[in-house]
């Protein structure tokens, strides 16, 4: 959530930043609502002062044996006015907060202006497309021949958009999760967390999924809980309403969770095989840091996601999301895309984002600055990385002409010494 003071100080700049995202926001309407709320606060404070003064006068009259009944009636009426205005003030505050929560973050000045993913610039790539002297097959063909994915059987259990890994496929998934957690905790300095997979409304409000994206989430209404769409939600909200000491930052967390997304409105996108699922596994990275450090931390976080792919020897590229494609809560995002030769397509495997203080303001996550005063932290997160498309890239980039898959060397100890599937 954005600070209303930012809009007060420079409404034209705020309107322009939202316009770069393709939004026409009536900033003046927000300021009018804020002005009304502030006038109500001032009026309530004035009436409270009048009531306090009158109450003291009534006390003096009573001590002097004078009749104070008229003054007491006037104080009662002032109390009624205060109650009515307090209610109106609360309603105005809630209305303003609701509107602010429905509006996205401002993009950072370094984010390229654009309308869609077609305007996202590639900033670097790593490795080369694999040289395959045969026509590479898509992963769903490879997986069926190897007997490691059960797409049709999964559909009988849960419908389309769910997968079932078997045999070497299940072991490969487990190996990748262990490898990534070992890398992030052992070499990158993250603390591993195993969080709950269901969260309450406050957690999703804190990271920005609610109220905007309720239709994308799976809900358990009987318990007032939601299945997490990403580990970002529980990991970030572990510190909701928390104040860090300055020397506790940066705080870096990583964790594996399944993720659940309804993917409403995803029809027509790449949904074949494991490209887009309602349930998938992911290793996540979350950082809490001082505001001055957050953009350096974004580069570090992105590098940690890239390290996963480099150690696996997979060809990838990094793009910067433009203003028209950036996520709702993000100020700046890098996407990492893996090459899938069987589909001749780039597939996103990680998004690394700096939210600045947007989530921290919603979740009230702060630290004590050099003056000892509470100040909002900046939060960042990145996939480190998502499993389905990582599996896709391993199958498609590492396939051989006989349909077998040569496993990346770093995974072989996790696979019991297996060199190929």
N, C-alpha and C positions, 0 to 999 in steps of 0.2 A: 504494500500500500504506500502511496506517495504522501508526502508531507504537504498539508494544505498551505503551509507558509510558502512553499516553493511557488505555488500558483499565485498567491497574493503578490509575491515579489516581482514575478515576471510572467504574467498571464499569456502574453504573446509568444514567448519562448515555449511555454508549455503546450500551447495549441499547435505550434509548428512541429514540436517533437512528436506529438500524437499524429499529426498529419503525415509525417514521414512513415508512420506505420499504416497509413491508409485510413485513419480514423478522423472524423470531423466531430470533435468534442466541444460542447457548449461550455466553455470554461467560465463565461460570465454567469451562467446559471449556477454553477458550483460556488462561485464567489458570492453571489447573492444569497444563497442558502447559508453559507458560512457567515456572512455579515448579519443575517437575521439571527443566527444562533448566538453570535457574539453580543448583539444588542439585548437578547433575552438574558444572557449571563450578566451583563451590566445592570439591567433593570432589576434582576433578582437581588444582586448585591446591594443596590441602592435601597431596596425595600427592606432587606435584612438589617441594614444600618439604621433605617428609620424605626423599625420595630424595636431594635435594641435600645435606641435612645428613648423611645416612648415608654418602654418597660422600666427603664431607670426612673423616669419621671413619675410613673405610676407608683413605684416603690416609695419615692419621696413624699408623694401626696398622702399615701396611706399612713406613713409615719407621722405626718402632720395632722392626721385625723380628717383629711379632706375627702370629699366624694370623688372617686376616680372611675366611676362606672362608664362615663362617656369615652374616656381615654382607653379603657379596657375594651370597649366595643370596637373602637377604631383599630386597636392592635389586632383584634380577632379578624377584622376585615382585611387587614394587611396580610395576616397569615393565610387567609383564603386566596389572596392575590398571588402570594409567593407559591402556594401549592399549584395553582393553575399554570403559572408561568414556568414552574419547574417541570411540569408535565410537558408543556410545549417545547421547552428547551431540550428535554430528553428525546422527544420525537424528532426535533430538528437535527440533533447530534447523530441519532441513528440513521436518519435519511442521508445525511452527508457521508457518514461512514460507509453506508451501503453503496452509494454512488462511487466513492473513491475505491472501494474494494472491487468494483466491476471494471475498473480502468487499468490498462496494462502499465508496466514500467516504462520509463523513458529510455530510449536507446542511448548508449554512450556515444560521444562525439566521433569515435573512431569507427563506428559501425557504418558500412556502406549503405547509401540510400538505394532502395530498390522496391519492386512490387511483389516478387515471387521468388521461388527457388532458382529460377532461371537467371536471377541477378546476383547469385551468391558467388563471389570470386574464389577460385582455388588459390591458396597461399603457399602450399608446398605439397610434395608427394614423397613417398619413400618406397624404395624397391622398384622392381620392374614387373610388368605383366609377365606371367609365366610363359615360357616358350613351349607350346604344346603342338606336336607334329600330327595332331588329330583334331577332329571337331570335339571340343569339350562339351560334356553333358551337363545339364542342370542338376542340382543336388537331389531333387526328388527322384530323378531317374537312377542316379547313383545309389541313393539310399534304399530304394526298393530292391535293386539288384543285390545289394549287400545284406539286406534284411536287418537294417539297424533303426529304421523309423517305421512306425505303424500309423500312417495318416488315416486310413479308412477305419481301423479299429478304434482309434481315438475319437473319430466322428460319431461312432455308435454310442460312445459313452457321454459325450458332451456337445456334439454338433460340430459344425465347421469352425475353423480357427483355433483348434487345439491339436497338440501333437503328443505322441507317445514314443519315447526312445527305448530301444531294446538292445540287449547284448552290448557289443562294442560301442554303439551309439550312446547308450546310457553311461557307459564307463568314460567315454570321451567327454561327455558333458561334466561329469563329476571331476575328471582330471583337470579340465579347464578352470572350474571354480576354485579348486585347491591351488592350482598354479597361480592364478591371479591374486588370491588372498595372500599366498606366501610372498609374492612379489611386492604387493602394496604394504604389507606389514614388515617384511624383512628388509627391503631395500628402500622403500619410499617413506617409511616412518609413520604409517597410519596405525591407529588403534582399531582392532577388529571388534565389531559389535554384531550381535545376533538379535535383531529387534523383533517386536511383534509384527505379524503380517496383517493384522486388522487394527484400525485406528478410529478415533472419534472425530466428530465434526471439527473441533478446535484444531486438531493436527492438520487437516486438509485446508482449513482457513489460513493457518499459519504459513503454509508453503505456497498458497495461491491456487490450489485446485478447486476449492470452493470459494464463492458460489458459481463461478463462471463455467466450470467443466463437470458439473454433477452428472450430466448424461453420459459422460465417458467412463464413469466409475461403476463398480459393482457394489451394491449396498446390502447390508443385513439389517433390515428395518426393525426386526424384533429386538435387536440388541443395541440399536443406535450406532452401529459400527459400519465401516467400509473396508473392503479389501484394498490393500495398498496398490497404487499404480506404479510405484517405484520406491526403492528404499530411501530415496531423498526425503520422503515424508516422515517416517519414524526417526531417521537419523538426525534430521534438522530439528525436529520437535522434541528430541531428548533434552534440549536446552531451552525450551519455551519458558518464559518468565524467569530467566536465569541471568545473573550478572557475573561475567568472568573477571578474574583478576587480570591485569594487563600482561603479567608474565605467563599466563596460561594460553596465550594466543601466539601463533595460530594453533587451533585445535583441529586435528585431522582424523576423520573416522572413515572406515571402510566396512562394508558388510555385504553378504550375499543374501538375497531374498528372491522368491518368486514374485512376479509382477502381474497384475490383473487389469486389463483394459478392455472396455466394451468395443472400442474402435468404432463408435457410432459415426456414420458418414464416411467410412473408409472404403465403401463400395467403389470398384473400378480401379483401386490402387493395386500394387503388386501383392497379391494374396496367396499365390500358389506356393505349395510346400511350406517352408518355415520363414518365408519373407515377412509375414505379418500375422501375429498370433494374439489371441485373447489372454493367454497365460504363457509367460516365458520367464526364464531365469536371468539374473543380472547381478554383477558385482558393482557396487556403487562407491563413489568417493565423495565425501562432504567436508568442506573446510569452513571454519569460523575464523575470521582474522580482523585486524584493525583496518579501517577504511583506506589508509594510505598504502597498504600493502596488497590490496585485493587484485589489482591488475597484474602485478608480478606473480601473484599466486595463481591467477588464471592460466598464465603461460606454463607454470610448473605443473598444475593439475592436468592440463592438456598433454604435456610431455609424459606424465605418468601413464595416461591412457595409451599414448603412442608406443611407449616402451613394451606394453603387452604385445602389440602387433609386431613390433620389430623383433622381439625374442622368438616369436612364432614364425618369422620370416615371411610375413604376408604383405602383399602390395596394397598400399592405401594412399589416400590423399586427405588433406585437411582443407576445409572451406570455412569462410566467415559468413554467418547468416546475415543477410541484409535486413533493413528495417521492416520490410514487408513480410519477412519469413521468420523473424525472431520470435521465440516463445513469449508467452504472456507476461511472466514474472521477470524475464531476463533483461539485463542491460547490454550484455554482449555474449555471443555464443559462437563457439567453434564446433562444427560437426566433423567427425572423422568417418570416412566412407571406405569400405573395402571393395575391391574389385571382384566381381563374380563372373568369371569367363564363360561359364555355362549359360549365363543369361545375357552376357555382354552388357552388364549394368553395374553401376555403383550403388552399394547398399550402406545406409547409415548404420554404424555400429556403436557410436558414442556421440553424445552431446555434452560439451563442457561449458558451463555458464557461470557468469558473475551476476548475481542478483543485486549487488550493492546492498543498500539497507532496506530494500523492498520487502523481503520476507522477514527480516529482523524487526521491522516496525510492526508487522502483523502479529508476530509471535513474541514480541517484547524480549528480544535477546540482546543483551548489552554487555559492556565491559567498563571498568573504571579507567578513565583516561589519566594522563599525567597529573591532572589537578584533582584526581579522586572522584570526579563526577561521572555518573553513568552516561554512556554514549552508545548508540547503536553499533553493533558489529556489522561487517559485511559477510554474506554467506555465498558460498560457491558449491557447485556440485558437478560431477561428471560421471558418466558410465565408464566403468573400468574393467571389463566392458560387458555389453549385452551378449547373451549366449546364442540365440538362434542364428543371427547373421554371421557370427563368428564361426559357428559350425558350418554354415553355408559356404563361407569363404575357404575354410580348410578343405572341405570336400571338393569344391570346384577348382581351387588353385592347386591343390596337391594331388589331383586325380592323375592316374596313369592310363595309357592306352588300353590296358586290360580291364579297366574299371576299378582297380584297387586304389587305395588312398595311402600315400606315404606320409606318415605322421611327422610333424615337426619334432626335431630331436629333443627339444627341451621338455616335451610332453611324455617322452617314452618312459622315464622313471615312474611317472604317475599312472602309466598304462601297463605296469608290470613288465616292462621291457619290450612290449609290442612295438614293432617298427612300421607295420602297415596293417590296414584293415582290408 
